[in-house]
């Protein structure tokens, strides 16, 4: 609970400071919002580490090979990074850069999921 | 990488903004531009280091 309140405080302070800088130096206000986002992700990283560990532990104990879990985690990471980058580009008013980042993230996520799809097809063929 | 980083970046931004206004008022627009570019470079150097730390963390976490 303490992490959420710290993140909320950082977000509000960061956006106020960014708004302060918007009129005179717009580029520095964008870096302020960028750093605010990074600090909040850094604050939530301790929770993320704990979740990733327990996820791997559950997968190991339930017999799921790491081959199947790795793409899932990778897709989560890709989604997180690309969503932040796209939103920051939209803050700067560059909607086209944001959609380009999201397109690239979608392709990369599909690329990491390809082995899963192929192994699924192999299983289905073996059944038929 | 902590909360004071936000204040550091904002402080540089406010300083550059004030310098900008002073220089433009006294008629030196080119130096005002130089000041804002210098402030931006300083901030970007700090931001790039923090972003690389964060991406290392994400790489370890999600196994890129």
Backbone of each chain as ProteinMPNN parsed JSONL, in Angstrom:
{"seq_chain_A": "XXXXXXXXXXXXXXXXXXXXXXXXXXXXXXXXXXXXXXXXXXXXXXXXXXXXXXXXXXXXXXXXXXXXXXXXXXXXXXXXXXXXXXXXXXXXXXXXXXXXXXXXXXXXXXXXXXXXXXXXXXXXXXXX", "coords_chain_A": {"N_chain_A": [[0.842, -1.192, 0.0], [2.011, 1.12, 0.716], [3.716, 1.558, -1.34], [2.026, 2.259, -3.425], [1.062, 4.713, -2.562], [3.401, 6.202, -2.55], [4.034, 6.169, -5.257], [1.833, 7.514, -6.308], [2.187, 10.029, -5.161], [4.608, 10.79, -6.334], [3.782, 10.891, -8.998], [1.921, 12.987, -9.064], [3.423, 15.186, -8.153], [5.454, 15.234, -10.093], [3.99, 15.739, -12.428], [2.964, 18.242, -11.906], [5.29, 19.795, -11.758], [6.149, 19.429, -14.351], [4.154, 20.725, -15.717], [4.624, 23.261, -14.877], [6.947, 23.859, -16.225], [6.147, 23.877, -18.811], [5.384, 26.15, -20.227], [7.627, 27.821, -20.663], [9.985, 26.255, -21.195], [9.406, 23.839, -23.128], [10.654, 21.403, -23.866], [12.099, 20.559, -21.65], [10.07, 20.097, -19.907], [9.007, 17.827, -20.938], [11.074, 15.992, -20.455], [10.897, 15.962, -17.741], [8.41, 14.706, -17.275], [9.101, 12.283, -18.373], [11.099, 11.355, -16.638], [9.597, 11.177, -14.345], [7.853, 9.078, -14.927], [9.759, 7.05, -15.145], [10.807, 6.924, -12.547], [8.583, 6.089, -11.15], [8.173, 3.547, -12.236], [10.516, 2.399, -11.345], [10.058, 2.458, -8.604], [8.009, 0.617, -8.466], [9.368, -1.631, -9.05], [10.293, -3.39, -7.139], [8.043, -4.785, -6.407], [7.511, -6.009, -8.801], [9.711, -7.714, -9.111], [9.269, -9.567, -7.103], [6.867, -10.704, -7.99], [7.659, -11.871, -10.435], [9.483, -13.764, -9.54], [7.811, -15.489, -8.003], [6.154, -16.314, -10.017], [7.891, -17.766, -11.696], [8.555, -19.735, -9.858], [6.096, -21.049, -9.415], [5.641, -21.972, -12.009], [7.814, -23.684, -12.307], [7.284, -25.561, -10.326], [4.887, -26.608, -11.205], [5.596, -27.984, -13.386], [5.662, -26.842, -15.879], [7.6, -26.21, -18.677], [10.43, -23.969, -18.871], [10.544, -22.997, -21.358], [8.025, -22.403, -22.232], [7.222, -20.42, -20.512], [8.959, -18.292, -20.815], [8.427, -16.732, -23.253], [6.011, -15.547, -22.487], [6.659, -13.883, -20.31], [8.429, -12.238, -21.655], [6.778, -10.996, -23.499], [5.18, -9.542, -21.768], [7.063, -7.754, -20.751], [7.798, -6.407, -23.12], [5.356, -5.244, -23.782], [5.01, -3.501, -21.619], [7.204, -1.722, -21.761], [6.887, -0.641, -24.325], [4.384, 0.555, -24.157], [4.791, 2.605, -22.303], [6.698, 4.154, -23.659], [5.222, 4.898, -25.894], [3.182, 6.445, -24.757], [4.636, 8.567, -23.732], [5.585, 9.679, -26.078], [3.165, 10.545, -27.094], [2.535, 12.451, -25.194], [4.33, 14.369, -25.941], [3.129, 15.143, -28.192], [3.604, 13.73, -30.481], [2.013, 11.798, -32.254], [2.392, 9.981, -34.32], [4.902, 8.815, -33.945], [4.351, 7.443, -31.64], [2.458, 5.53, -32.466], [4.077, 4.127, -34.186], [5.932, 2.959, -32.46], [4.231, 1.308, -31.067], [3.382, -0.401, -33.075], [5.789, -1.694, -33.718], [6.248, -2.954, -31.3], [4.116, -4.727, -31.196], [4.784, -6.42, -33.316], [7.198, -7.479, -32.384], [6.304, -8.819, -30.122], [4.7, -10.743, -31.298], [6.688, -12.092, -32.626], [8.157, -13.207, -30.524], [6.271, -14.954, -29.668], [6.099, -16.878, -31.56], [7.519, -19.476, -31.359], [5.858, -20.705, -29.482], [3.436, -20.954, -30.819], [4.202, -22.665, -32.866], [4.907, -24.957, -31.437], [2.435, -25.581, -30.388], [1.016, -26.242, -32.722], [2.462, -28.509, -33.408], [1.731, -30.248, -31.366], [-1.008, -30.496, -31.878], [-0.986, -31.669, -34.395], [0.128, -34.08, -33.742], [-1.944, -35.176, -32.315], [-3.932, -35.525, -34.192]], "CA_chain_A": [[0.0, 0.0, 0.0], [2.908, 2.278, 0.836], [4.299, 1.801, -2.667], [1.052, 2.968, -4.264], [0.98, 6.131, -2.173], [4.616, 6.889, -3.019], [3.932, 6.362, -6.709], [0.85, 8.568, -6.586], [2.78, 11.325, -4.816], [5.575, 11.131, -7.381], [3.113, 11.244, -10.258], [1.308, 14.32, -8.979], [4.477, 16.221, -8.092], [6.128, 15.299, -11.383], [3.183, 16.385, -13.48], [2.861, 19.679, -11.613], [6.545, 20.434, -12.178], [6.2, 19.444, -15.814], [3.242, 21.778, -16.18], [5.286, 24.547, -14.61], [7.995, 24.12, -17.216], [5.654, 23.722, -20.184], [5.242, 27.398, -20.978], [8.887, 28.459, -21.08], [10.896, 25.306, -21.856], [8.583, 22.622, -23.299], [11.41, 20.139, -23.964], [12.477, 20.085, -20.309], [8.883, 19.553, -19.239], [8.85, 16.437, -21.397], [12.016, 15.124, -19.734], [10.396, 15.799, -16.366], [7.405, 13.637, -17.267], [9.798, 11.014, -18.657], [11.778, 10.897, -15.414], [8.559, 10.797, -13.378], [7.447, 7.717, -15.274], [10.842, 6.096, -14.826], [10.921, 6.762, -11.084], [7.449, 5.284, -10.665], [8.442, 2.152, -12.596], [11.578, 1.942, -10.452], [9.453, 2.199, -7.29], [7.209, -0.612, -8.505], [10.184, -2.779, -9.511], [10.429, -4.403, -6.079], [6.877, -5.662, -6.496], [7.644, -6.801, -10.038], [10.695, -8.791, -8.894], [8.62, -10.592, -6.282], [5.881, -11.407, -8.823], [8.363, -12.709, -11.419], [10.041, -14.934, -8.83], [6.769, -16.471, -7.645], [5.658, -16.896, -11.273], [8.832, -18.824, -12.104], [8.469, -20.837, -8.896], [4.868, -21.795, -9.703], [5.817, -22.68, -13.281], [8.757, -24.797, -12.1], [6.676, -26.611, -9.517], [3.767, -27.245, -11.919], [6.095, -28.808, -14.475], [5.669, -26.159, -17.167], [9.009, -25.904, -18.971], [10.715, -22.527, -18.968], [10.403, -22.588, -22.761], [6.693, -21.821, -22.447], [7.008, -19.23, -19.67], [9.809, -17.164, -21.229], [7.76, -15.771, -24.145], [4.962, -14.784, -21.795], [7.298, -12.783, -19.574], [9.004, -11.293, -22.614], [5.695, -10.178, -24.077], [4.773, -8.563, -20.747], [8.067, -6.682, -20.717], [7.692, -5.597, -24.344], [4.159, -4.413, -23.696], [5.189, -2.434, -20.625], [8.145, -0.707, -22.249], [6.381, 0.086, -25.509], [3.256, 1.415, -23.78], [5.327, 3.837, -21.699], [7.328, 4.999, -24.685], [4.191, 5.477, -26.775], [2.46, 7.513, -24.06], [5.515, 9.745, -23.632], [5.566, 10.345, -27.387], [1.881, 11.278, -27.24], [2.629, 13.685, -24.384], [5.063, 15.375, -26.704], [2.354, 15.521, -29.355], [4.045, 12.992, -31.671], [1.187, 10.6, -32.3], [2.872, 8.998, -35.303], [5.992, 8.049, -33.319], [3.743, 6.53, -30.662], [1.877, 4.36, -33.143], [5.18, 3.33, -34.738], [6.486, 2.141, -31.367], [3.28, 0.231, -30.727], [3.431, -1.39, -34.168], [7.016, -2.488, -33.558], [6.086, -3.818, -30.123], [3.232, -5.831, -31.554], [5.525, -7.379, -34.146], [8.177, -8.196, -31.548], [5.584, -9.763, -29.258], [4.328, -11.888, -32.143], [7.913, -12.833, -32.928], [8.524, -14.046, -29.375], [5.259, -15.986, -29.428], [6.102, -17.863, -32.65], [7.8, -20.865, -30.942], [4.701, -21.287, -28.794], [2.433, -21.357, -31.81], [4.69, -23.849, -33.592], [4.8, -26.172, -30.598], [1.01, -25.93, -30.309], [0.655, -26.962, -33.944], [3.046, -29.849, -33.354], [0.897, -31.084, -30.482], [-2.289, -30.765, -32.551], [-0.757, -32.647, -35.475], [0.347, -35.417, -33.155], [-3.242, -35.726, -31.89], [-4.774, -35.969, -35.326]], "C_chain_A": [[0.882, 1.248, 0.0], [3.494, 2.614, -0.533], [3.328, 2.596, -3.517], [1.02, 4.442, -3.875], [2.231, 6.869, -2.634], [4.521, 7.154, -4.513], [2.957, 7.49, -7.028], [1.452, 9.94, -6.288], [3.773, 11.741, -5.902], [4.867, 11.596, -8.637], [2.571, 12.661, -10.185], [2.381, 15.394, -8.971], [5.14, 16.375, -9.449], [5.302, 16.014, -12.422], [3.012, 17.869, -13.194], [4.121, 20.39, -12.074], [6.626, 20.497, -13.693], [5.306, 20.547, -16.36], [3.88, 23.144, -15.976], [6.252, 24.892, -15.729], [7.442, 24.215, -18.624], [5.681, 25.042, -20.938], [6.594, 27.883, -21.494], [9.821, 27.49, -21.774], [10.137, 23.992, -22.034], [9.416, 21.343, -23.312], [11.779, 19.621, -22.581], [11.249, 19.585, -19.559], [8.655, 18.121, -19.699], [9.833, 15.514, -20.671], [11.565, 14.954, -18.286], [9.338, 14.71, -16.326], [8.067, 12.283, -17.519], [10.415, 10.467, -17.376], [10.743, 10.483, -14.367], [8.094, 9.382, -13.661], [8.51, 6.705, -14.891], [10.928, 5.866, -13.324], [9.793, 5.894, -10.576], [7.67, 3.823, -11.028], [9.517, 1.595, -11.682], [11.01, 1.613, -9.063], [8.701, 0.878, -7.323], [8.056, -1.814, -8.853], [10.292, -3.818, -8.408], [9.246, -5.355, -6.13], [7.028, -6.582, -7.697], [8.581, -7.984, -9.824], [10.027, -9.927, -8.126], [7.645, -11.401, -7.14], [6.581, -12.336, -9.794], [8.931, -13.941, -10.74], [8.957, -15.955, -8.554], [6.21, -17.099, -8.91], [6.571, -18.024, -11.727], [8.717, -20.018, -11.159], [7.242, -21.691, -9.193], [5.053, -22.594, -10.985], [6.733, -23.881, -13.08], [8.063, -25.933, -11.363], [5.58, -27.315, -10.312], [4.262, -27.944, -13.168], [6.055, -28.116, -15.821], [7.124, -25.825, -17.494], [9.187, -24.393, -19.106], [10.502, -22.059, -20.406], [9.05, -21.913, -22.955], [6.531, -20.527, -21.662], [7.788, -18.034, -20.213], [9.088, -16.233, -22.2], [6.702, -14.944, -23.441], [5.586, -13.603, -21.074], [7.861, -11.752, -20.547], [7.919, -10.396, -23.19], [5.225, -9.147, -23.059], [5.753, -7.402, -20.727], [7.963, -5.782, -21.927], [6.496, -4.668, -24.237], [4.353, -3.239, -22.764], [6.048, -1.323, -21.204], [7.518, 0.086, -23.384], [5.215, 0.981, -25.118], [3.759, 2.709, -23.166], [5.912, 4.747, -22.757], [6.267, 5.667, -25.543], [3.481, 6.619, -26.056], [3.329, 8.758, -23.947], [5.55, 10.471, -24.967], [4.264, 11.103, -27.566], [1.892, 12.537, -26.39], [3.323, 14.779, -25.17], [4.3, 15.773, -27.953], [2.739, 14.764, -30.606], [3.241, 11.704, -31.743], [1.736, 9.556, -33.244], [4.003, 8.172, -34.711], [5.409, 7.039, -32.344], [3.182, 5.311, -31.371], [2.965, 3.513, -33.774], [5.76, 2.423, -33.659], [5.538, 0.994, -31.06], [3.26, -0.835, -31.808], [4.648, -2.297, -33.993], [6.864, -3.417, -32.358], [5.179, -4.982, -30.437], [3.962, -6.873, -32.366], [6.508, -8.168, -33.291], [7.464, -9.197, -30.646], [5.184, -10.981, -30.065], [5.543, -12.755, -32.416], [8.293, -13.735, -31.755], [7.504, -15.158, -29.159], [5.294, -17.056, -30.5], [6.433, -19.268, -32.164], [6.604, -21.512, -30.259], [3.696, -21.797, -29.822], [2.884, -22.607, -32.534], [4.56, -25.087, -32.724], [3.342, -26.565, -30.443], [0.59, -26.715, -31.541], [1.226, -28.366, -33.914], [2.172, -30.757, -32.498], [-0.386, -31.462, -31.203], [-2.085, -31.796, -33.645], [-0.581, -34.037, -34.888], [-0.999, -36.03, -32.756], [-4.008, -36.278, -33.081], [-4.24, -37.224, -35.954]], "O_chain_A": [[0.564, 2.269, -0.61], [3.738, 3.777, -0.855], [3.733, 3.5, -4.248], [0.959, 5.317, -4.739], [2.151, 8.022, -3.06], [4.883, 8.232, -4.983], [3.213, 8.318, -7.902], [1.263, 10.892, -7.045], [3.783, 12.892, -6.338], [5.28, 12.566, -9.271], [2.733, 13.445, -11.12], [2.277, 16.392, -9.684], [5.366, 17.492, -9.915], [5.826, 16.802, -13.209], [2.924, 18.673, -14.121], [4.053, 21.449, -12.698], [7.104, 21.48, -14.26], [5.647, 21.217, -17.335], [3.706, 24.059, -16.782], [6.37, 26.047, -16.136], [8.166, 24.589, -19.546], [5.963, 25.073, -22.136], [6.697, 28.311, -22.644], [10.396, 27.819, -22.812], [10.219, 23.118, -21.172], [8.958, 20.306, -22.83], [11.781, 18.413, -22.343], [11.368, 18.741, -18.672], [8.163, 17.293, -18.932], [9.481, 14.39, -20.312], [11.823, 13.918, -17.673], [9.362, 13.867, -15.429], [7.656, 11.267, -16.959], [10.282, 9.285, -17.06], [10.974, 9.554, -13.593], [7.956, 8.575, -12.742], [8.2, 5.631, -14.375], [11.103, 4.732, -12.878], [9.989, 5.064, -9.688], [7.386, 2.941, -10.217], [9.441, 0.434, -11.28], [11.411, 0.638, -8.429], [8.731, 0.109, -6.363], [7.53, -2.923, -8.946], [10.375, -5.011, -8.699], [9.392, -6.561, -5.929], [6.72, -7.772, -7.63], [8.314, -9.098, -10.275], [10.2, -11.1, -8.457], [7.593, -12.627, -7.039], [6.153, -13.477, -9.968], [8.872, -15.04, -11.291], [9.133, -17.143, -8.825], [5.831, -18.27, -8.907], [6.105, -19.102, -12.097], [8.772, -21.168, -11.592], [7.332, -22.919, -9.22], [4.667, -23.761, -11.05], [6.474, -24.962, -13.608], [8.218, -27.104, -11.709], [5.36, -28.51, -10.115], [3.454, -28.453, -13.945], [6.385, -28.74, -16.83], [7.814, -25.219, -16.674], [8.251, -23.653, -19.406], [10.303, -20.869, -20.651], [8.926, -20.971, -23.738], [5.795, -19.634, -22.081], [7.341, -16.893, -20.092], [9.129, -15.02, -21.992], [6.515, -13.77, -23.76], [5.121, -12.47, -21.197], [7.785, -10.548, -20.303], [8.112, -9.19, -23.349], [4.907, -8.014, -23.421], [5.361, -6.236, -20.693], [8.027, -4.558, -21.811], [6.58, -3.48, -24.547], [3.927, -2.121, -23.056], [5.688, -0.147, -21.156], [7.596, 1.314, -23.418], [5.06, 2.063, -25.684], [3.235, 3.785, -23.456], [5.663, 5.953, -22.765], [6.38, 6.844, -25.883], [3.202, 7.652, -26.665], [2.829, 9.878, -24.053], [5.548, 11.701, -25.016], [4.259, 12.195, -28.134], [1.343, 13.566, -26.784], [2.964, 15.953, -25.085], [4.751, 16.638, -28.703], [2.266, 15.096, -31.693], [3.721, 10.643, -31.343], [1.568, 8.36, -33.004], [4.072, 6.965, -34.939], [5.903, 5.917, -32.23], [3.401, 4.181, -30.933], [2.803, 2.298, -33.893], [6.047, 1.253, -33.915], [5.963, -0.136, -30.824], [3.137, -2.024, -31.515], [4.544, -3.519, -34.106], [7.316, -4.561, -32.408], [5.432, -6.104, -30.0], [3.792, -8.072, -32.144], [6.64, -9.381, -33.45], [7.963, -10.301, -30.428], [5.304, -12.113, -29.597], [5.456, -13.983, -32.438], [8.7, -14.88, -31.951], [7.814, -16.181, -28.549], [4.589, -18.058, -30.379], [5.707, -20.2, -32.51], [6.355, -22.706, -30.424], [3.177, -22.908, -29.715], [2.085, -23.506, -32.796], [4.154, -26.146, -33.202], [3.03, -27.754, -30.373], [-0.104, -27.726, -31.434], [0.567, -29.314, -34.34], [1.905, -31.901, -32.867], [-0.812, -32.616, -31.151], [-2.907, -32.698, -33.813], [-1.059, -35.031, -35.435], [-1.183, -37.244, -32.844], [-4.641, -37.331, -33.009], [-4.823, -37.73, -36.913]]}, "seq_chain_B": "XXXXXXXXXXXXXXXXXXXXXXXXXXXXXXXXXXXXXXXXXXXXXXXXXXXXXXXXXXXXXXXX", "coords_chain_B": {"N_chain_B": [[18.451, 6.552, -8.316], [15.82, 7.971, -7.427], [13.187, 9.747, -5.7], [14.193, 12.236, -5.494], [15.374, 12.701, -7.852], [13.505, 13.605, -9.66], [13.097, 16.151, -8.675], [15.589, 17.238, -9.096], [15.833, 17.323, -11.9], [13.673, 18.983, -12.459], [14.551, 21.271, -11.182], [16.764, 22.034, -12.734], [15.354, 22.562, -15.047], [13.73, 24.752, -14.275], [15.691, 26.621, -13.698], [16.86, 26.983, -16.22], [14.667, 28.003, -17.546], [14.27, 30.47, -16.246], [16.71, 31.736, -16.791], [16.463, 31.872, -19.501], [14.37, 33.719, -19.827], [15.513, 35.987, -18.704], [17.651, 36.461, -20.437], [16.375, 36.812, -22.898], [14.904, 39.095, -22.302], [16.952, 40.959, -21.995], [17.722, 41.241, -24.534], [19.396, 39.326, -25.711], [18.898, 37.016, -27.639], [20.179, 34.854, -28.888], [21.977, 33.859, -27.005], [20.177, 33.017, -25.148], [19.023, 30.872, -26.439], [21.283, 29.228, -26.565], [21.631, 28.696, -23.856], [19.321, 27.239, -23.226], [19.7, 25.014, -24.831], [22.046, 23.988, -23.673], [21.102, 23.377, -21.105], [19.266, 21.413, -21.79], [20.969, 19.416, -22.782], [22.417, 18.702, -20.503], [20.365, 17.684, -18.899], [19.512, 15.586, -20.485], [21.739, 13.895, -20.437], [21.725, 13.006, -17.792], [19.213, 11.735, -17.794], [19.508, 9.724, -19.672], [21.323, 8.006, -18.453], [19.75, 7.102, -16.305], [17.683, 5.834, -17.656], [19.031, 3.745, -18.876], [19.791, 2.274, -16.652], [17.245, 1.51, -15.798], [16.354, -0.051, -17.945], [18.184, -2.12, -17.818], [17.326, -3.302, -15.473], [14.744, -4.119, -16.232], [15.438, -5.906, -18.203], [16.749, -7.896, -16.727], [14.625, -8.688, -15.215], [12.493, -9.573, -16.878], [13.775, -11.287, -18.491], [14.904, -10.719, -21.096]], "CA_chain_B": [[17.122, 6.625, -8.938], [14.829, 8.129, -6.371], [12.246, 10.843, -5.948], [14.879, 13.533, -5.631], [15.792, 12.872, -9.247], [12.505, 14.458, -10.313], [13.316, 17.549, -8.278], [16.83, 17.723, -9.724], [15.535, 17.655, -13.295], [12.792, 20.155, -12.48], [15.335, 22.454, -10.795], [17.497, 22.465, -13.927], [14.395, 23.154, -15.975], [13.312, 26.078, -13.823], [16.849, 27.518, -13.851], [16.999, 27.312, -17.639], [13.55, 28.874, -17.934], [14.519, 31.823, -15.732], [17.811, 32.322, -17.573], [15.927, 32.171, -20.828], [13.604, 34.97, -19.79], [16.446, 37.106, -18.461], [18.458, 36.748, -21.628], [15.537, 37.389, -23.958], [14.551, 40.488, -21.928], [18.072, 41.882, -22.211], [17.993, 41.374, -25.952], [20.384, 38.353, -26.256], [18.116, 35.802, -27.915], [21.012, 33.698, -29.247], [22.517, 33.231, -25.784], [19.068, 32.307, -24.489], [18.933, 29.566, -27.092], [22.432, 28.422, -26.118], [21.4, 28.246, -22.474], [18.321, 26.161, -23.171], [20.316, 23.801, -25.396], [22.973, 23.426, -22.675], [20.288, 22.739, -20.06], [18.695, 20.168, -22.325], [22.014, 18.38, -22.878], [22.714, 18.228, -19.141], [19.256, 16.845, -18.432], [19.472, 14.348, -21.26], [22.798, 12.992, -19.964], [21.231, 12.347, -16.567], [18.067, 10.879, -18.097], [19.942, 8.521, -20.394], [21.889, 7.042, -17.481], [18.679, 6.475, -15.522], [16.926, 4.936, -18.524], [19.793, 2.503, -19.093], [19.637, 1.462, -15.428], [15.904, 0.913, -15.752], [16.23, -1.115, -18.937], [18.901, -3.297, -17.31], [16.445, -3.959, -14.488], [13.656, -4.806, -16.938], [15.991, -7.06, -18.913], [16.941, -9.005, -15.776], [13.353, -9.134, -14.651], [11.645, -10.302, -17.819], [14.542, -12.253, -19.25], [14.97, -10.394, -22.542]], "C_chain_B": [[16.076, 6.729, -7.832], [14.009, 9.394, -6.651], [13.009, 12.147, -6.167], [15.374, 13.76, -7.053], [14.809, 13.78, -9.978], [12.782, 15.918, -9.967], [14.582, 18.096, -8.926], [16.55, 18.159, -11.164], [14.667, 18.913, -13.353], [13.576, 21.409, -12.113], [16.124, 22.966, -11.99], [16.543, 23.137, -14.897], [13.991, 24.555, -15.576], [14.449, 27.072, -14.018], [16.976, 27.956, -15.308], [15.876, 28.255, -18.058], [13.807, 30.305, -17.49], [15.621, 32.491, -16.542], [17.326, 32.728, -18.952], [15.226, 33.522, -20.835], [14.543, 36.147, -19.608], [17.168, 37.483, -19.747], [17.592, 37.348, -22.733], [15.151, 38.828, -23.601], [15.702, 41.419, -22.242], [18.536, 41.838, -23.651], [18.968, 40.345, -26.494], [19.647, 37.039, -26.536], [19.026, 34.602, -28.193], [21.561, 33.033, -28.001], [21.404, 32.503, -25.037], [18.921, 30.926, -25.107], [20.076, 28.655, -26.648], [22.168, 27.872, -24.729], [20.401, 27.102, -22.451], [18.883, 24.89, -23.78], [21.246, 23.165, -24.382], [22.179, 22.723, -21.567], [19.723, 21.427, -20.531], [19.745, 19.063, -22.377], [22.316, 17.818, -21.492], [21.622, 17.272, -18.676], [19.245, 15.527, -19.179], [20.563, 13.381, -20.805], [22.326, 12.25, -18.713], [20.146, 11.34, -16.917], [18.522, 9.599, -18.782], [20.541, 7.515, -19.43], [20.77, 6.334, -16.717], [17.908, 5.486, -16.387], [17.694, 3.642, -18.745], [19.735, 1.643, -17.833], [18.297, 0.758, -15.433], [15.786, -0.223, -16.745], [17.045, -2.331, -18.53], [18.012, -4.051, -16.329], [15.359, -4.747, -15.208], [14.191, -6.026, -17.665], [16.195, -8.216, -17.925], [15.593, -9.58, -15.352], [12.616, -10.028, -15.638], [12.455, -11.204, -18.734], [14.569, -11.952, -20.727], [16.057, -11.167, -23.258]], "O_chain_B": [[15.526, 5.73, -7.369], [14.136, 10.016, -7.706], [12.569, 13.034, -6.898], [15.748, 14.875, -7.416], [15.2, 14.609, -10.8], [12.716, 16.802, -10.821], [14.648, 19.277, -9.268], [16.979, 19.231, -11.591], [14.889, 19.794, -14.183], [13.316, 22.485, -12.652], [16.164, 24.17, -12.246], [16.876, 24.157, -15.5], [13.914, 25.45, -16.418], [14.232, 28.207, -14.441], [17.174, 29.135, -15.6], [16.096, 29.19, -18.827], [13.594, 31.246, -18.254], [15.501, 33.651, -16.935], [17.711, 33.763, -19.496], [15.448, 34.355, -21.714], [14.399, 37.177, -20.266], [17.282, 38.658, -20.098], [18.012, 38.276, -23.423], [15.077, 39.687, -24.48], [15.486, 42.541, -22.701], [19.615, 42.335, -23.972], [19.357, 40.46, -27.656], [19.755, 36.078, -25.774], [18.715, 33.477, -27.801], [21.618, 31.806, -27.92], [21.651, 31.497, -24.372], [18.72, 29.935, -24.404], [19.874, 27.469, -26.388], [22.451, 26.705, -24.457], [20.597, 26.111, -21.746], [18.582, 23.795, -23.305], [21.252, 21.943, -24.231], [22.531, 21.622, -21.142], [19.694, 20.445, -19.788], [19.455, 17.91, -22.057], [22.456, 16.606, -21.324], [21.9, 16.202, -18.135], [19.001, 14.473, -18.591], [20.34, 12.171, -20.786], [22.5, 11.038, -18.588], [20.147, 10.221, -16.404], [17.993, 8.521, -18.514], [20.308, 6.313, -19.557], [20.825, 5.123, -16.504], [17.519, 4.418, -15.913], [17.1, 2.565, -18.799], [19.641, 0.419, -17.925], [18.203, -0.428, -15.118], [15.187, -1.253, -16.438], [16.666, -3.459, -18.846], [17.949, -5.28, -16.35], [15.076, -5.892, -14.857], [13.518, -7.053, -17.75], [15.865, -9.363, -18.225], [15.443, -10.787, -15.159], [12.167, -11.117, -15.28], [11.905, -11.82, -19.647], [14.288, -12.831, -21.541], [16.236, -11.005, -24.465]]}, "name": "protein", "num_of_chains": 2, "seq": "XXXXXXXXXXXXXXXXXXXXXXXXXXXXXXXXXXXXXXXXXXXXXXXXXXXXXXXXXXXXXXXXXXXXXXXXXXXXXXXXXXXXXXXXXXXXXXXXXXXXXXXXXXXXXXXXXXXXXXXXXXXXXXXXXXXXXXXXXXXXXXXXXXXXXXXXXXXXXXXXXXXXXXXXXXXXXXXXXXXXXXXXXXXXXXXX"}
